[in-house]
Amino acid sequence: MASILRVNTLTDASSNNSTAMSTINQGTAKAWGLFNGTGTVAIRDSFNISGISDGGTGKLAVSIGDDMSSANYAVTLRSDVDDDVQTSRFYNPEIYTRAAGSFNLVTYSNSAEEDHAYVDMAVHGDLA
């Protein structure tokens, strides 16, 4: 049988440190993923990511399983060419679209779009 625990605040055993539940809810990632961005793109592991597709060199389209409340959420992105070399990367909302249920990301090296073996991302914001 399922149970529900309803609290407004979590506190440690000494009651010296407490956190409001709203802070915990707002501060957790609503989706994250680790992707293979070279060859056949694939999800290595994820939470609340329903799929990815290859949009060309350095470009991935990501589908969120449970939609965000709007397109106003933050995407954090990190990528590596291999285990040892970190490269520059970013998401550009002016060029690549973002919606409540999906977004596009781009990985770069030396100012050129490039496929990266490891693409890690997290989404923070409000779920629908």
OpenMM code with the backbone's topology and positions (N, CA, C; nanometers):
from openmm import Vec3, app, unit

residues = "MET ALA SER ILE LEU ARG VAL ASN THR LEU THR ASP ALA SER SER ASN ASN SER THR ALA MET SER THR ILE ASN GLN GLY THR ALA LYS ALA TRP GLY LEU PHE ASN GLY THR GLY THR VAL ALA ILE ARG ASP SER PHE ASN ILE SER GLY ILE SER ASP GLY GLY THR GLY LYS LEU ALA VAL SER ILE GLY ASP ASP MET SER SER ALA ASN TYR ALA VAL THR LEU ARG SER ASP VAL ASP ASP ASP VAL GLN THR SER ARG PHE TYR ASN PRO GLU ILE TYR THR ARG ALA ALA GLY SER PHE ASN LEU VAL THR TYR SER ASN SER ALA GLU GLU ASP HIS ALA TYR VAL ASP MET ALA VAL HIS GLY ASP LEU ALA".split()
positions = [
    Vec3(0.0833, -0.1179, 0.0000),
    Vec3(0.0000, 0.0000, 0.0000),
    Vec3(0.0876, 0.1240, 0.0000),
    Vec3(0.0570, 0.2205, -0.0859),
    Vec3(0.1339, 0.3435, -0.0962),
    Vec3(0.1033, 0.4368, 0.0199),
    Vec3(0.2040, 0.5163, 0.0578),
    Vec3(0.1879, 0.6138, 0.1651),
    Vec3(0.2260, 0.7510, 0.1147),
    Vec3(0.1741, 0.8530, 0.1774),
    Vec3(0.2077, 0.9909, 0.1453),
    Vec3(0.2607, 1.0567, 0.2719),
    Vec3(0.3741, 1.1216, 0.2610),
    Vec3(0.4317, 1.1974, 0.3707),
    Vec3(0.4157, 1.3442, 0.3354),
    Vec3(0.3419, 1.4171, 0.4142),
    Vec3(0.3167, 1.5594, 0.3865),
    Vec3(0.3894, 1.6453, 0.4896),
    Vec3(0.4836, 1.7237, 0.4421),
    Vec3(0.5599, 1.8129, 0.5295),
    Vec3(0.5808, 1.9463, 0.4596),
    Vec3(0.6007, 2.0501, 0.5365),
    Vec3(0.6321, 2.1812, 0.4821),
    Vec3(0.7815, 2.2076, 0.4821),
    Vec3(0.8522, 2.1493, 0.5814),
    Vec3(0.9940, 2.1742, 0.5994),
    Vec3(1.0643, 2.0455, 0.6408),
    Vec3(1.1840, 2.0235, 0.5875),
    Vec3(1.2704, 1.9152, 0.6334),
    Vec3(1.3776, 1.9762, 0.7219),
    Vec3(1.4114, 1.9088, 0.8307),
    Vec3(1.5145, 1.9583, 0.9212),
    Vec3(1.6040, 1.8423, 0.9642),
    Vec3(1.7286, 1.8759, 1.0066),
    Vec3(1.8167, 1.7713, 1.0555),
    Vec3(1.7787, 1.7333, 1.1987),
    Vec3(1.8435, 1.6313, 1.2521),
    Vec3(1.8078, 1.5778, 1.3839),
    Vec3(1.8218, 1.6809, 1.4946),
    Vec3(1.9155, 1.7752, 1.4824),
    Vec3(1.9356, 1.8767, 1.5859),
    Vec3(1.8498, 2.0012, 1.5640),
    Vec3(1.7740, 2.0025, 1.4547),
    Vec3(1.6895, 2.1175, 1.4170),
    Vec3(1.7694, 2.2447, 1.3905),
    Vec3(1.8976, 2.2289, 1.3584),
    Vec3(1.9810, 2.3454, 1.3278),
    Vec3(1.9735, 2.3845, 1.1810),
    Vec3(1.9454, 2.2912, 1.0950),
    Vec3(1.9422, 2.3169, 0.9518),
    Vec3(1.8096, 2.2679, 0.8958),
    Vec3(1.7363, 2.3568, 0.8323),
    Vec3(1.6089, 2.3162, 0.7740),
    Vec3(1.5951, 2.3722, 0.6333),
    Vec3(1.5136, 2.3059, 0.5543),
    Vec3(1.4901, 2.3462, 0.4161),
    Vec3(1.3423, 2.3317, 0.3847),
    Vec3(1.2852, 2.4360, 0.3256),
    Vec3(1.1454, 2.4302, 0.2846),
    Vec3(1.1304, 2.3335, 0.1677),
    Vec3(1.0204, 2.2621, 0.1626),
    Vec3(0.9952, 2.1672, 0.0534),
    Vec3(0.9923, 2.2386, -0.0817),
    Vec3(0.9462, 2.3627, -0.0842),
    Vec3(0.9439, 2.4369, -0.2109),
    Vec3(1.0851, 2.4560, -0.2653),
    Vec3(1.1832, 2.4749, -0.1772),
    Vec3(1.3229, 2.4882, -0.2204),
    Vec3(1.3724, 2.3583, -0.2801),
    Vec3(1.3387, 2.2476, -0.2187),
    Vec3(1.3807, 2.1175, -0.2704),
    Vec3(1.3157, 2.0917, -0.4058),
    Vec3(1.1871, 2.1186, -0.4168),
    Vec3(1.1164, 2.0967, -0.5433),
    Vec3(1.1716, 2.1851, -0.6548),
    Vec3(1.1965, 2.3115, -0.6265),
    Vec3(1.2460, 2.4043, -0.7285),
    Vec3(1.3915, 2.3786, -0.7639),
    Vec3(1.4682, 2.3202, -0.6720),
    Vec3(1.6110, 2.3046, -0.6944),
    Vec3(1.6538, 2.1758, -0.7598),
    Vec3(1.5633, 2.0814, -0.7804),
    Vec3(1.6028, 1.9539, -0.8392),
    Vec3(1.5921, 1.9571, -0.9911),
    Vec3(1.6782, 1.8803, -1.0555),
    Vec3(1.6714, 1.8696, -1.2017),
    Vec3(1.5425, 1.7982, -1.2396),
    Vec3(1.4727, 1.8512, -1.3387),
    Vec3(1.3481, 1.7898, -1.3851),
    Vec3(1.3743, 1.6896, -1.4967),
    Vec3(1.4934, 1.6961, -1.5547),
    Vec3(1.5376, 1.5995, -1.6554),
    Vec3(1.6899, 1.6079, -1.6627),
    Vec3(1.7524, 1.4960, -1.6963),
    Vec3(1.8962, 1.4949, -1.7223),
    Vec3(1.9278, 1.3809, -1.8179),
    Vec3(2.0404, 1.3920, -1.8831),
    Vec3(2.0779, 1.2866, -1.9754),
    Vec3(2.2264, 1.2826, -2.0025),
    Vec3(2.2740, 1.1647, -2.0339),
    Vec3(2.4101, 1.1414, -2.0814),
    Vec3(2.3941, 1.0711, -2.2149),
    Vec3(2.4450, 1.1343, -2.3211),
    Vec3(2.4228, 1.0853, -2.4565),
    Vec3(2.5536, 1.0514, -2.5252),
    Vec3(2.5463, 0.9568, -2.6189),
    Vec3(2.6534, 0.9290, -2.7135),
    Vec3(2.6264, 1.0195, -2.8326),
    Vec3(2.7135, 1.1163, -2.8576),
    Vec3(2.6897, 1.2126, -2.9635),
    Vec3(2.7677, 1.1861, -3.0914),
    Vec3(2.8361, 1.0719, -3.1009),
    Vec3(2.9089, 1.0380, -3.2230),
    Vec3(2.8540, 0.9075, -3.2791),
    Vec3(2.8766, 0.8856, -3.4079),
    Vec3(2.8238, 0.7646, -3.4718),
    Vec3(2.6725, 0.7642, -3.4641),
    Vec3(2.6158, 0.6546, -3.4194),
    Vec3(2.4714, 0.6478, -3.3988),
    Vec3(2.4417, 0.7087, -3.2617),
    Vec3(2.3753, 0.8247, -3.2595),
    Vec3(2.3472, 0.8894, -3.1316),
    Vec3(2.2569, 0.7998, -3.0473),
    Vec3(2.2816, 0.8006, -2.9165),
    Vec3(2.2052, 0.7139, -2.8263),
    Vec3(2.2067, 0.7723, -2.6862),
    Vec3(2.1039, 0.7383, -2.6102),
    Vec3(2.0978, 0.7757, -2.4693),
    Vec3(2.1761, 0.6717, -2.3903),
    Vec3(2.2791, 0.7147, -2.3198),
    Vec3(2.3552, 0.6245, -2.2327),
    Vec3(2.2792, 0.6034, -2.1021),
    Vec3(2.2256, 0.7120, -2.0470),
    Vec3(2.1439, 0.7071, -1.9255),
    Vec3(2.0669, 0.8383, -1.9189),
    Vec3(1.9521, 0.8375, -1.8524),
    Vec3(1.8729, 0.9606, -1.8463),
    Vec3(1.7631, 0.9507, -1.7420),
    Vec3(1.7057, 1.0646, -1.7122),
    Vec3(1.5847, 1.0768, -1.6318),
    Vec3(1.4925, 1.1753, -1.7025),
    Vec3(1.3709, 1.1352, -1.7294),
    Vec3(1.2677, 1.2171, -1.7939),
    Vec3(1.3073, 1.2641, -1.9341),
    Vec3(1.3895, 1.1877, -2.0019),
    Vec3(1.4203, 1.2123, -2.1425),
    Vec3(1.3578, 1.0976, -2.2206),
    Vec3(1.2669, 1.1299, -2.3141),
    Vec3(1.1977, 1.0236, -2.3878),
    Vec3(1.2660, 0.9866, -2.5179),
    Vec3(1.3594, 1.0685, -2.5655),
    Vec3(1.4314, 1.0341, -2.6871),
    Vec3(1.5226, 1.1447, -2.7330),
    Vec3(1.6156, 1.1092, -2.8222),
    Vec3(1.7025, 1.2066, -2.8872),
    Vec3(1.7111, 1.1708, -3.0340),
    Vec3(1.7421, 1.2711, -3.1157),
    Vec3(1.7646, 1.2447, -3.2573),
    Vec3(1.8803, 1.3308, -3.3066),
    Vec3(1.9470, 1.2806, -3.4085),
    Vec3(2.0632, 1.3460, -3.4668),
    Vec3(2.0164, 1.4509, -3.5659),
    Vec3(2.0572, 1.5764, -3.5443),
    Vec3(2.0188, 1.6845, -3.6336),
    Vec3(2.1307, 1.7272, -3.7263),
    Vec3(2.2376, 1.6498, -3.7318),
    Vec3(2.3529, 1.6851, -3.8141),
    Vec3(2.4748, 1.7038, -3.7246),
    Vec3(2.5845, 1.7466, -3.7818),
    Vec3(2.7092, 1.7604, -3.7074),
    Vec3(2.6910, 1.8505, -3.5858),
    Vec3(2.7155, 1.7945, -3.4678),
    Vec3(2.7092, 1.8696, -3.3434),
    Vec3(2.5693, 1.9012, -3.2933),
    Vec3(2.4659, 1.8580, -3.3634),
    Vec3(2.3293, 1.8954, -3.3275),
    Vec3(2.2499, 1.7748, -3.2785),
    Vec3(2.1827, 1.7912, -3.1634),
    Vec3(2.0944, 1.6888, -3.1093),
    Vec3(1.9603, 1.7522, -3.0750),
    Vec3(1.8531, 1.6827, -3.1067),
    Vec3(1.7193, 1.7227, -3.0645),
    Vec3(1.6814, 1.6321, -2.9484),
    Vec3(1.6400, 1.6913, -2.8369),
    Vec3(1.6098, 1.6168, -2.7146),
    Vec3(1.4619, 1.6303, -2.6834),
    Vec3(1.3958, 1.5172, -2.6580),
    Vec3(1.2542, 1.5169, -2.6189),
    Vec3(1.2438, 1.4892, -2.4700),
    Vec3(1.1674, 1.5736, -2.4006),
    Vec3(1.1457, 1.5596, -2.2573),
    Vec3(1.0228, 1.4719, -2.2365),
    Vec3(1.0305, 1.3753, -2.1459),
    Vec3(0.9195, 1.2830, -2.1214),
    Vec3(0.7967, 1.3522, -2.0660),
    Vec3(0.8061, 1.4089, -1.9467),
    Vec3(0.6989, 1.4883, -1.8866),
    Vec3(0.7316, 1.6340, -1.9122),
    Vec3(0.6467, 1.7016, -1.9910),
    Vec3(0.6742, 1.8382, -2.0353),
    Vec3(0.7016, 1.9353, -1.9212),
    Vec3(0.7798, 2.0365, -1.9532),
    Vec3(0.7986, 2.1502, -1.8646),
    Vec3(0.6728, 2.2372, -1.8754),
    Vec3(0.6547, 2.3312, -1.7838),
    Vec3(0.5334, 2.4141, -1.7840),
    Vec3(0.5333, 2.5143, -1.8992),
    Vec3(0.6507, 2.5481, -1.9508),
    Vec3(0.6641, 2.6410, -2.0630),
    Vec3(0.8030, 2.6209, -2.1230),
    Vec3(0.8397, 2.7064, -2.2162),
    Vec3(0.9735, 2.7009, -2.2744),
    Vec3(1.0748, 2.7785, -2.1902),
    Vec3(1.0327, 2.8289, -2.0752),
    Vec3(1.1197, 2.9084, -1.9885),
    Vec3(1.1836, 2.8207, -1.8817),
    Vec3(1.2867, 2.7474, -1.9206),
    Vec3(1.3621, 2.6621, -1.8297),
    Vec3(1.5090, 2.6707, -1.8664),
    Vec3(1.5942, 2.6258, -1.7767),
    Vec3(1.7384, 2.6324, -1.7992),
    Vec3(1.7921, 2.4965, -1.8418),
    Vec3(1.8782, 2.4974, -1.9423),
    Vec3(1.9477, 2.3772, -1.9866),
    Vec3(2.0965, 2.3986, -1.9598),
    Vec3(2.1553, 2.3068, -1.8859),
    Vec3(2.2992, 2.3086, -1.8613),
    Vec3(2.3600, 2.1983, -1.9461),
    Vec3(2.4677, 2.2299, -2.0171),
    Vec3(2.5259, 2.1362, -2.1126),
    Vec3(2.6760, 2.1266, -2.0926),
    Vec3(2.7279, 2.0039, -2.1026),
    Vec3(2.8716, 1.9781, -2.0984),
    Vec3(2.9005, 1.8695, -2.2003),
    Vec3(3.0118, 1.8781, -2.2681),
    Vec3(3.0443, 1.7738, -2.3649),
    Vec3(3.1945, 1.7542, -2.3751),
    Vec3(3.2333, 1.6330, -2.4132),
    Vec3(3.3737, 1.5968, -2.4320),
    Vec3(3.3886, 1.5256, -2.5648),
    Vec3(3.5015, 1.5512, -2.6316),
    Vec3(3.5333, 1.4770, -2.7527),
    Vec3(3.5683, 1.3335, -2.7144),
    Vec3(3.6448, 1.3156, -2.6072),
    Vec3(3.6762, 1.1837, -2.5534),
    Vec3(3.6930, 1.1974, -2.4026),
    Vec3(3.7382, 1.0941, -2.3357),
    Vec3(3.7499, 1.0982, -2.1898),
    Vec3(3.8453, 1.2051, -2.1383),
    Vec3(3.9417, 1.2456, -2.2178),
    Vec3(4.0468, 1.3338, -2.1690),
    Vec3(4.0349, 1.4787, -2.2137),
    Vec3(3.9635, 1.5070, -2.3198),
    Vec3(3.9633, 1.6416, -2.3771),
    Vec3(3.8254, 1.7055, -2.3618),
    Vec3(3.8179, 1.8098, -2.2815),
    Vec3(3.6937, 1.8852, -2.2729),
    Vec3(3.6966, 1.9960, -2.3775),
    Vec3(3.5819, 2.0260, -2.4321),
    Vec3(3.5745, 2.1260, -2.5373),
    Vec3(3.4636, 2.2256, -2.5060),
    Vec3(3.4627, 2.3361, -2.5786),
    Vec3(3.3590, 2.4359, -2.5565),
    Vec3(3.2270, 2.3877, -2.6146),
    Vec3(3.1177, 2.4337, -2.5593),
    Vec3(2.9857, 2.3930, -2.6039),
    Vec3(2.8833, 2.4938, -2.5537),
    Vec3(2.7720, 2.5035, -2.6208),
    Vec3(2.6638, 2.5862, -2.5713),
    Vec3(2.5338, 2.5563, -2.6421),
    Vec3(2.4299, 2.6042, -2.5828),
    Vec3(2.2947, 2.5972, -2.6376),
    Vec3(2.2596, 2.7393, -2.6779),
    Vec3(2.2148, 2.7613, -2.7993),
    Vec3(2.1856, 2.8956, -2.8471),
    Vec3(2.0370, 2.9088, -2.8766),
    Vec3(1.9578, 2.9679, -2.7843),
    Vec3(1.8128, 2.9761, -2.8042),
    Vec3(1.7719, 3.0670, -2.9192),
    Vec3(1.8614, 3.1535, -2.9650),
    Vec3(1.8270, 3.2412, -3.0765),
    Vec3(1.8261, 3.1645, -3.2086),
    Vec3(1.9030, 3.0594, -3.2180),
    Vec3(1.9136, 2.9822, -3.3415),
    Vec3(1.8373, 2.8507, -3.3307),
    Vec3(1.8488, 2.7838, -3.2183),
    Vec3(1.7908, 2.6519, -3.2017),
    Vec3(1.6720, 2.6581, -3.1065),
    Vec3(1.5640, 2.5948, -3.1411),
    Vec3(1.4378, 2.6104, -3.0710),
    Vec3(1.4332, 2.5373, -2.9372),
    Vec3(1.3414, 2.5861, -2.8526),
    Vec3(1.3132, 2.5242, -2.7239),
    Vec3(1.1632, 2.5336, -2.7036),
    Vec3(1.1007, 2.4230, -2.6623),
    Vec3(0.9577, 2.4182, -2.6342),
    Vec3(0.9386, 2.3468, -2.5005),
    Vec3(0.8159, 2.3408, -2.4519),
    Vec3(0.7884, 2.2769, -2.3227),
    Vec3(0.8308, 2.1307, -2.3213),
    Vec3(0.8235, 2.0621, -2.4359),
    Vec3(0.8538, 1.9201, -2.4399),
    Vec3(0.9795, 1.8826, -2.5152),
    Vec3(1.0568, 1.9807, -2.5606),
    Vec3(1.1768, 1.9472, -2.6367),
    Vec3(1.2686, 2.0677, -2.6504),
    Vec3(1.3932, 2.0398, -2.6841),
    Vec3(1.4895, 2.1465, -2.7134),
    Vec3(1.5989, 2.0886, -2.8009),
    Vec3(1.6729, 2.1767, -2.8643),
    Vec3(1.7872, 2.1377, -2.9463),
    Vec3(1.9132, 2.1881, -2.8784),
    Vec3(2.0211, 2.1135, -2.8929),
    Vec3(2.1491, 2.1580, -2.8403),
    Vec3(2.2555, 2.1388, -2.9463),
    Vec3(2.3645, 2.2133, -2.9285),
    Vec3(2.4746, 2.2104, -3.0248),
    Vec3(2.6056, 2.2016, -2.9489),
    Vec3(2.6965, 2.1164, -2.9952),
    Vec3(2.8294, 2.1064, -2.9361),
    Vec3(2.9314, 2.1635, -3.0342),
    Vec3(3.0304, 2.2324, -2.9801),
    Vec3(3.1311, 2.3028, -3.0597),
    Vec3(3.2710, 2.2675, -3.0140),
    Vec3(3.3666, 2.2821, -3.1038),
    Vec3(3.5093, 2.2862, -3.0744),
    Vec3(3.5693, 2.3904, -3.1654),
    Vec3(3.6483, 2.4786, -3.1084),
    Vec3(3.7150, 2.5828, -3.1875),
    Vec3(3.6176, 2.6575, -3.2777),
    Vec3(3.5018, 2.6949, -3.2231),
    Vec3(3.3990, 2.7735, -3.2927),
    Vec3(3.3308, 2.7011, -3.4086),
    Vec3(3.3528, 2.5713, -3.4218),
    Vec3(3.2870, 2.4942, -3.5274),
    Vec3(3.2011, 2.3844, -3.4650),
    Vec3(3.0836, 2.3630, -3.5232),
    Vec3(2.9978, 2.2558, -3.4750),
    Vec3(3.0695, 2.1227, -3.4952),
    Vec3(3.0648, 2.0382, -3.3910),
    Vec3(3.1384, 1.9121, -3.3940),
    Vec3(3.0653, 1.8088, -3.3083),
    Vec3(3.0596, 1.6843, -3.3550),
    Vec3(3.0031, 1.5761, -3.2744),
    Vec3(3.0965, 1.5456, -3.1585),
    Vec3(3.0392, 1.5221, -3.0408),
    Vec3(3.1180, 1.4877, -2.9230),
    Vec3(3.0724, 1.3533, -2.8688),
    Vec3(3.1672, 1.2732, -2.8246),
    Vec3(3.1372, 1.1388, -2.7769),
    Vec3(3.0489, 1.1395, -2.6528),
    Vec3(3.0698, 1.2362, -2.5644),
    Vec3(2.9949, 1.2439, -2.4389),
    Vec3(2.9224, 1.3777, -2.4310),
    Vec3(2.7908, 1.3736, -2.4210),
    Vec3(2.7102, 1.4937, -2.4066),
    Vec3(2.6260, 1.4761, -2.2807),
    Vec3(2.6475, 1.5629, -2.1824),
    Vec3(2.5743, 1.5582, -2.0557),
    Vec3(2.4877, 1.6835, -2.0476),
    Vec3(2.3622, 1.6679, -2.0031),
    Vec3(2.2766, 1.7854, -1.9891),
    Vec3(2.1803, 1.7677, -1.8731),
    Vec3(2.1357, 1.8823, -1.8182),
    Vec3(2.0348, 1.8829, -1.7128),
    Vec3(1.9374, 1.9966, -1.7401),
    Vec3(1.8115, 1.9745, -1.7028),
    Vec3(1.7074, 2.0755, -1.7204),
    Vec3(1.6537, 2.1137, -1.5834),
    Vec3(1.6486, 2.2446, -1.5558),
    Vec3(1.5902, 2.2962, -1.4322),
    Vec3(1.4769, 2.3919, -1.4682),
    Vec3(1.3678, 2.3830, -1.3949),
    Vec3(1.2508, 2.4681, -1.4164),
    Vec3(1.1283, 2.3997, -1.3584),
    Vec3(1.0120, 2.4437, -1.4011),
    Vec3(0.8856, 2.3892, -1.3498),
    Vec3(0.8257, 2.2893, -1.4460),
    Vec3(0.7834, 2.1745, -1.3945),
    Vec3(0.7105, 2.0782, -1.4762),
    Vec3(0.5674, 2.1260, -1.4966),
    Vec3(0.5058, 2.0797, -1.6054),
    Vec3(0.3676, 2.1179, -1.6348),
    Vec3(0.2735, 2.0630, -1.5298),
] * unit.nanometer
topology = app.Topology()
chain = topology.addChain("A")
for resn in residues:
    res = topology.addResidue(resn, chain)
    for name in ("N", "CA", "C"):
        topology.addAtom(name, app.Element.getBySymbol(name[0]), res)
